[in-house]
Amino acid sequence: MPDMPECNVSELLSVLISREVNDWETCACGALSQIPAAGLLLAEATHAPHAQFIIRSSAYFDQVGYDMHFLAQRGQLDLFFISGIQIDQEGNFNLHVIGDADAPDMRLPGAYGTAMLYYTAKRIILFRTEHTRRTFVEKVDFKSGSLQTPPKVRRNTEGVKVITPMAIMDYDFKAGRFKLTSVNPGYTAKDVQDNTAFDLGDISNVEMTKPITAEDLHILRTVVRERMIETGTYPIFAKEGLLPA
């Protein structure tokens, strides 16, 4: 396997996220979603020129003319991004509190409709800039969103994936748990399991994630960086989080 060029975590995740975007899709990310925004614009600049984006806090917010919540309820939102403070094996994520909900150690911003989008968007990408046992916990302290749906409740979700600096995991709806799909260059499946508080099952034959390339980074650091600054799409992140070419 070729060596992966040097990059920071934001750049790595942006490239991996961009690969999940298909052309002609309608994709959205909420507030403070700098990394997904960069990933979406990288996809637009490479393989998905016809995709439509709803990126809060940017010129892309009104691109499709509809609020992402309404689109999702109509079954028209193809891809949405969520970053939970805690994520557990069953696919629950926490954006509300750390500790006891009635007397929390820490109170978080909350979900602002994300729980509904978790049910109604066709595909979900959960992402984190760290892969540790404090994030990937055995059981979340509070369920801000859940993948456990009662049998008679219709759910639009077709796929859920987790992307971290270490690995990519997919949710198995039949088994009701996450499984390790691939390990990013520089890590092993054991590294991932050691930094995950829940059991990932059989990790003996997990493949390696396709490395990001120098071309990926060049486009991200030039075309995407300039586009983010030009459109006011998290310009400070673009200047500081994406390295100059």
N, C-alpha and C positions, 0 to 999 in steps of 0.2 A: 504494500500500500504506500503511495507517495506521501511525503511529509506534508503536513498542513501548514500553510503560511501563518506567521505570527499575527495574532489579532486579540482584541479584548473580548470580554464576555458579551457585551452589547452587540458587537459586530458578529460574533459567532451565532448568537441566537437570532439576530436579524436575518442572516443568510439561511439558517435552518427553517425559520418561519416562512421565508419567501418561497421555499420549495413546496409548501403545503397549499399555496394559492393556485387555483386553476383559472385559465382564461374564461372570460364571460361570467364569472361568479360575482355576486354581491357580497362584500365582506365589510365587517365593521369592528371597530375597537373603541372602548370608552375613554374616559378621562385618564390622564397620566399613563398613556399607553405608548410611550415613545418607541420601544423596541418593536412591537407589532406594526406601528406606523412605518418605521423604516423598512421592515420586511415587506409590507404591502407595496411600497413604492419601488423596492428592488424588484419585486415580481412584475410590476408594471413596466419597468425598464428592461426586463429580460424576456420573460416568456408569457406574460399575461397582460398585453396592452389593452385588451377590451374589458378587463375586470372593472367593476365599479366599487368605490370605497366610501365608507362613512367613517371619517376620522375626527373625533371631537377635538376642539381647540385648533381647527385648521380650516383652510379653504375647501377641504374635501368633505366637510360636515354636511353640507346641503347638496352634494353632488347628485344623489339619486332622487332628491325631492321628497323623501319620506323619512320619518323617524325610524331608527333601526328597530325599536320595540314593535311598532306597527307592522313593519316588514316581516319580522320574526313570527308574529302571531298569524300572519297570512301564509306562512311557509315559504317566504321569499328571501330569507337571509341565509346565505349558504355557509358563511364562516364567521365565527366570533371568537374573541380572545379574552381569556381570564387569567389573572395572576393571584392565586390564593396565598394567604399567609401560612395556612396549613392545608394539606391535602392528604386524605387517607386512602387506604386500599380499596374501599368501596366506591370511591369517586366523589366523596363529599369534599367540599372546600369551605374554608372559613375566612371571612372578611370582616367579622364583627368584634369578637373579644378573644383575649387570651386568658385562660383560667375560668373560674366560675362565672357564668353569665350574670348572676345576681350580684356578685362582688368581684369583678374582673381585675386581674393584674394589669391589663392593658385594654383600652377601648380603641377599636380601629374604625376606619371611615365608614364601613358598611358596604352594601352591595348595589344600591341604586338600580334595582330592576334586573340585576345580573342573574338572580335565581330564576326569573321567568325566561330570560334568554337561554339559560342552561337547558330548559325544557324545549324551547321552540326553534332555536337556530339548528340548522341541519348538521353542521359540524362545529366542534369546539376544540380550540387549542388552549390548554392550560400551560403556562410558562412560568419559570422561576429563574432568577439570576444566580441562585445557589441550589445545590443539591445536598441537603443535610437532614439529619434525623429530626431536627426541630421543625422543618417544613414538611417532610414526608413522614407523617406520624401514624401510629396505629389507629387512633381515633381522634377526629377533630374535636376541639373544645366547644365549637358551636357550628351547626350546619347552616351556612349561608346559602348553599345550593347542594342538591343531591342528585345522584344518578339512579337511585332506587325508586322506581315508579310503580305505583299500584297497577295490577294487571288490567284493570278497566280504564285506566287513564292513558289517553293517547299521548305519545311523545314523538316529536319530529326528529329528535337527535339520531343521526345515522352513524356518527363516529366521534370519539373523544380521544385526544392525544395529549401527552405531556412532553414538553421539550425543556431540557435543562442543559447546563454546561457539560454534564456527564453523559446524558443518555436521552433516548426517546422511549416513551412507554405508551402503549395503547390500552384502552379499556375494553375488556371482554364482557359484553353484555350478558352472554349466556352464563359465564362463570361468576359474574358480578364482582370483578376485581381487575386491577391493572396488571399487565404483564410487560416484561422488559422486551422491547422490540429490537433496539440496537444500542450499541455503546459508542460514544464519541471518541475520536482519536485521542490518545494520551491516557485513557482509562481502561479498566477491565470490568467485566461483569461483577467480579467480587467487590471492586471499589464501589460500584453502584449499590449492591446489596448491603455492604457495610455502612453506607450512608443513608439507608432507607430503613425506617423503623418497622415496616411490615414486610412480610415474606413475598418475594417476587417469584417463587416457584422454581421450576427447572431453568437454570441460567447457563447450562453447560454448552449449548450450541447457539448462543446469541451472536448475530452478525455485527460487524462494525458499521457505524454510520459513514456514508460517503463523505470524505473530507471536503471542506469548503476549499475553493481555489483562489489563486491570485487574481483571476478575472472577476470572481464574485466580489472580492474586497475592493478592487479598483472601481467597479461600477458603484458600489456602495459609498465609497469615499469621494467620488467625484459627482456622478449624475444624481444619486439619491441625496447626498449631502447638500448639493446646490439646490435641488428641488425643494427640500425641506426648509431651507432658509428662504428661498424665493416665495414660497406659499405660506410662510408662517406656521409650518407644521413642526412644532417643537424645535425652533431654531437654535435654542441654547444647547439642547441635546445634540443636534446635528454638528454644532461647532466644537463641542467638548467631548461628546460620547463617541463620535466617529472620527477616526484619526485622519489627518490630511494625507492625500495620496503621495 
